[in-house]
Amino acid sequence: MKGEKIIYYNDELNDEFSTAKIVPKLIDEKYRYNHGQLWECVSCFMQNFLSMPLKILYSKIVFRITYIGKEKIKKYKNSGYFVYANHTQPFADTFIPSLAIFPKRNFFIANPENVSMKFLKNTAELLGAIPIPTKNNKNAIKNFFKAIQKRIKDRNSITIYPEAHIWPYYTKIRPFKSVSFRYPIELNVPVFCMTNTYQSYGRKNNKIKIITYIDGPFFPNETLTKKEQRQDLRDKVYNQMVKRSKKSNIEYIKYKKM
């Protein structure tokens, strides 16, 4: 840690601080979410075997990641479920949940930019990216939901970053909408949350490690309407993540509102 970096923001819901500048491709009704058995075999091999040593080494060397609460998800090894996490790392966020969930395959809802890089499009998909379809395209949205439904039916997990935009090393939880909570409600599966916190270590306490807290399961309140269930489930997850985020005790980047 050298010096102090400050980022100024205007809008907690929409500001994006990822350094990658990628023109997103159109995810319309022609986009293929399912590719057949051979693709699935290659994808499984890449997700859970080929890439796993790199994920472990990176997480341990760069962030010294520690998970607290893994036993909560292990009880649901025979069920599909959703994981909601805070979005604070451009690269590591693609696999932080996967390490805790292994050997279950973990997929993640991704912005179209993740599958728009010329030479890495297929790699991102093989590693679990499920790109969000174009708004107002009903057929594309239908295909997207079928892809989610299939992964849950196959007893996989799906990670969602409800904050949507990357704020590197941010130590609080930004407000997020309830729209993505319709999936666990419609598919009737559990919800967990993972909160990545930044904590100091070292002789002078000037180094950073990530401690990830796992909480849940959370379930919809079936006495409410569907819309109320989404908001209620969102609030349960949000409040728990806010509580866990207070475990962060160091700021590598300070965020200040303009």
Order of alpha helices (4+ residues) and beta strands (2+ residues): beta-alpha-alpha-beta-alpha-beta-alpha-beta-alpha-beta-alpha-beta-alpha-beta-beta-alpha-beta
